Amino acid sequence: MNAAPPEAGFGRAKKALGQHFLHERGVIDRILQALDPRPGERIVEIGPGQGALTFPLLRAHGELTVIEFDRDLIAPLTAAAAPLGRLEIVHRDVLQVDFTALAAGRPLRLVGNLPYNISSPILFHALEHAAAVRDMHFMLQKEVVDRMAAAPGSKVYGRLSVMLQAWCEVTPLFAVAPGAFRPPPKVDSAVVRLVPRPRASVAIADPARFAQVVRAAFGQRRKTLRNALSGVLDADAIRRAGLDPGARAEQLAVADFVALAEQPAPQD
């Protein structure tokens, strides 16, 4: 495959920001094919970097919003995008971006090569705005994608798996080797698609309570539910949810955590 040349005016990747710039043309084309942008859609790219995905997407779609924290990338992105289409740059930490406000009534399609050092916080932040998001196509560390899509009983099934699968359909798409980036990371990567479930089908009455139960259950993986959920739910409440207090969190399906979250907290 031919690699995309670096754009003029862009500096080196900054290690402190976890930057690894995608450059492999074949990978870029596969992401575009998976995204399949259509006229009128509101597409937002997180972390455009040197524009490897930004510019082909702008050529194909004509308009794009990007969220970029590195101020040194703003000017070269603006200059290179000018002849291609309308690029709106939001210069901000993505964790401070209100996706619901950004959507302004038009469901967002999020895409990006996420900084691996803060990928989980970005995912949880996007979940908070799931009602404003149509879908997400993200490049992440492969082991994170494996955790996101893991089934109960898997060694990598955990809090991230449950929280994402409760709110979204999670589909790993394809793996990406380190050589597709400049500089190459020390890990394999993968592209994943997340599609938020219709709110009516999620059946989580209290999202904060659900998150509390899941966090506690996986706080110490080898503990039984009886011990891990101490102070959050007692053994009787666990039984009322139809579960064995002697079971461990990694054995439970997402629906089991929903059932646990429906039980009231123990009274002091």
C-alpha positions in Angstrom: 0.0 0.0 0.0 1.2 3.5 -0.6 1.6 5.7 2.4 0.1 9.2 2.6 2.8 11.8 2.6 3.1 14.1 5.6 1.5 17.5 5.0 3.8 20.5 4.8 3.9 22.8 7.8 3.2 20.1 10.4 5.7 19.6 13.2 6.8 16.4 14.8 4.5 14.3 17.0 4.4 15.3 20.6 5.1 12.4 23.0 3.5 14.3 25.9 0.2 14.4 24.0 0.3 10.7 23.0 0.5 11.6 19.3 0.9 8.9 16.7 -0.1 10.2 13.3 -1.8 7.8 10.9 -0.3 7.8 7.5 -1.0 4.4 5.8 -3.3 5.1 2.8 -4.9 1.6 2.8 -6.0 2.0 6.5 -7.4 5.5 5.8 -9.4 4.1 2.9 -10.8 1.3 5.1 -11.9 3.8 7.7 -13.6 6.0 5.1 -15.3 2.9 3.7 -16.6 1.9 7.1 -17.8 5.4 7.9 -19.4 5.8 4.4 -20.2 9.5 4.8 -23.4 10.8 3.2 -24.5 14.4 2.3 -26.0 16.4 5.2 -24.5 14.3 8.0 -22.8 16.1 10.9 -19.3 14.5 11.1 -16.9 15.3 13.9 -13.3 14.1 14.0 -11.5 13.9 17.3 -7.8 14.6 17.1 -7.2 15.3 13.4 -3.4 15.5 13.9 -1.7 16.1 10.6 -4.9 15.5 8.6 -4.3 12.0 7.3 -8.0 11.2 7.7 -9.3 14.8 7.8 -8.4 15.8 4.3 -9.7 12.7 2.5 -12.9 13.0 4.5 -13.2 16.7 3.7 -12.7 15.9 0.0 -15.4 13.2 0.1 -17.9 15.1 2.3 -17.3 18.8 1.8 -17.7 19.8 5.4 -16.2 18.6 8.7 -15.8 19.6 12.3 -12.6 18.6 14.1 -11.6 18.8 17.8 -7.9 19.5 18.3 -6.1 20.3 21.5 -2.6 21.0 20.0 -2.5 24.7 19.1 0.5 24.1 16.8 -1.7 22.1 14.5 -4.5 24.7 14.0 -2.8 26.9 11.4 -1.5 24.1 9.1 -4.8 22.3 9.3 -6.6 25.5 8.4 -4.3 26.2 5.5 -4.3 22.7 4.0 -8.1 22.4 4.3 -9.0 25.7 2.6 -9.1 24.3 -1.0 -10.9 21.1 0.0 -14.1 22.2 1.8 -15.4 23.8 5.0 -13.5 22.9 8.0 -14.6 24.0 11.5 -11.9 23.6 14.1 -12.8 23.4 17.8 -9.6 24.2 19.7 -10.3 22.5 23.0 -9.7 19.5 25.2 -12.2 16.9 23.9 -13.2 16.0 27.5 -14.5 19.6 27.9 -16.5 19.5 24.7 -20.3 19.4 25.1 -21.2 17.0 22.2 -24.9 17.6 22.8 -24.5 21.3 22.3 -22.2 20.7 19.3 -24.8 18.5 17.7 -27.4 21.3 17.8 -30.2 18.9 16.9 -28.3 17.0 14.2 -27.0 13.6 15.4 -23.2 13.5 15.4 -21.1 10.9 13.7 -17.8 10.8 15.7 -14.6 9.5 14.1 -11.0 9.6 15.1 -7.6 8.2 16.0 -7.9 8.7 19.7 -4.9 9.4 21.9 -4.3 6.1 23.6 -3.4 7.6 26.9 -6.9 9.0 27.4 -9.0 6.8 25.2 -11.2 5.4 28.0 -12.1 8.8 29.4 -13.0 9.9 25.9 -15.2 6.9 25.5 -17.0 7.5 28.8 -17.4 11.2 27.9 -19.0 10.3 24.6 -21.4 7.9 26.4 -22.7 10.9 28.5 -23.9 12.4 25.2 -25.0 9.2 23.5 -28.5 10.6 22.8 -26.8 13.2 20.5 -24.6 10.6 18.7 -25.5 8.4 15.8 -22.4 6.3 15.7 -18.6 6.3 16.5 -15.7 5.0 14.5 -12.5 5.1 16.5 -9.0 3.9 16.2 -7.8 2.6 19.6 -5.2 0.3 21.1 -6.2 -3.2 20.1 -6.3 -4.5 23.6 -8.8 -1.8 24.5 -11.0 -2.8 21.6 -10.7 -6.4 22.8 -11.9 -5.3 26.2 -14.7 -3.2 24.8 -16.2 -6.2 22.8 -15.4 -8.9 25.3 -18.1 -11.4 26.4 -18.8 -12.6 30.0 -16.2 -15.2 31.1 -13.4 -13.6 29.0 -10.2 -12.7 30.8 -10.5 -9.1 29.5 -14.3 -8.7 30.2 -14.7 -5.9 32.7 -16.1 -2.5 33.5 -15.3 -1.0 30.1 -17.1 -4.0 28.4 -20.2 -3.7 30.5 -20.5 0.1 30.4 -20.1 0.3 26.6 -22.2 -2.7 25.7 -25.0 -1.5 28.0 -25.3 1.7 25.9 -23.9 0.7 22.5 -23.6 -2.0 20.0 -19.8 -2.6 19.8 -18.3 -4.0 16.6 -14.6 -4.5 16.1 -13.8 -3.8 12.4 -10.1 -4.5 11.7 -6.7 -4.5 13.2 -3.9 -2.0 12.3 -0.2 -2.6 12.6 2.2 -0.1 14.3 3.8 0.7 10.9 0.7 2.6 9.8 1.6 5.4 12.2 4.4 8.0 12.4 6.0 7.4 14.9 4.9 3.8 15.2 3.4 2.9 18.7 4.6 -0.1 20.6 1.2 -1.8 20.4 -1.2 -3.0 17.8 -4.3 -0.9 17.1 -7.8 -1.6 15.9 -10.8 0.3 14.5 -14.1 -0.2 16.2 -17.7 0.9 15.5 -20.0 1.9 18.4 -23.7 2.5 17.7 -25.7 3.9 20.6 -28.8 1.9 21.4 -32.2 3.6 21.3 -32.7 5.1 24.8 -36.0 3.1 25.3 -34.2 -0.2 24.7 -31.4 0.4 27.3 -33.7 -0.1 30.3 -31.4 1.6 32.8 -33.5 3.7 35.0 -30.7 5.3 37.0 -27.4 5.6 35.0 -25.4 6.9 38.0 -26.6 3.9 40.1 -25.7 1.5 37.3 -22.3 3.0 36.9 -21.8 2.7 40.7 -22.7 -1.0 40.7 -20.5 -1.9 37.8 -17.5 0.0 39.2 -17.8 -1.7 42.6 -18.3 -5.1 41.1 -15.1 -4.9 39.1 -13.2 -3.0 41.7 -11.4 -6.2 42.8 -12.0 -8.9 40.2 -11.4 -11.9 42.3 -13.9 -11.0 44.9 -17.4 -12.5 45.0 -20.4 -10.2 44.4 -21.2 -10.4 48.1 -17.8 -8.9 49.0 -17.3 -6.6 46.0 -20.7 -5.0 46.4 -20.5 -4.6 50.2 -21.9 -1.2 51.0 -23.6 -1.0 47.6 -25.9 -4.0 47.7 -26.4 -6.8 50.3 -26.6 -10.5 49.7 -30.4 -10.4 49.8 -30.6 -7.7 47.1 -28.2 -9.7 44.9 -30.5 -12.8 45.3 -33.6 -10.6 44.4 -31.8 -9.7 41.2 -31.7 -13.5 40.4 -28.0 -13.8 41.0 -25.7 -15.9 43.3 -23.9 -13.7 45.8 -21.0 -16.1 45.5 -20.6 -15.3 41.7 -17.9 -13.0 40.4 -18.5 -10.0 38.2 -16.7 -11.4 35.1 -19.4 -14.1 35.0 -22.3 -11.7 34.7 -24.0 -10.5 31.5 -24.9 -6.9 31.0 -28.5 -7.6 31.8 -27.4 -9.0 35.2 -25.8 -5.7 36.0 -29.0 -3.9 35.0 -30.9 -6.1 37.4 -28.5 -5.4 40.2 -28.7 -1.7 39.6 -32.5 -1.9 40.1 -32.1 -3.0 43.7 -32.2 -0.4 46.4 -29.0 0.4 48.4 -28.9 -1.1 51.9 -30.2 1.2 54.7 -27.9 2.3 57.4 
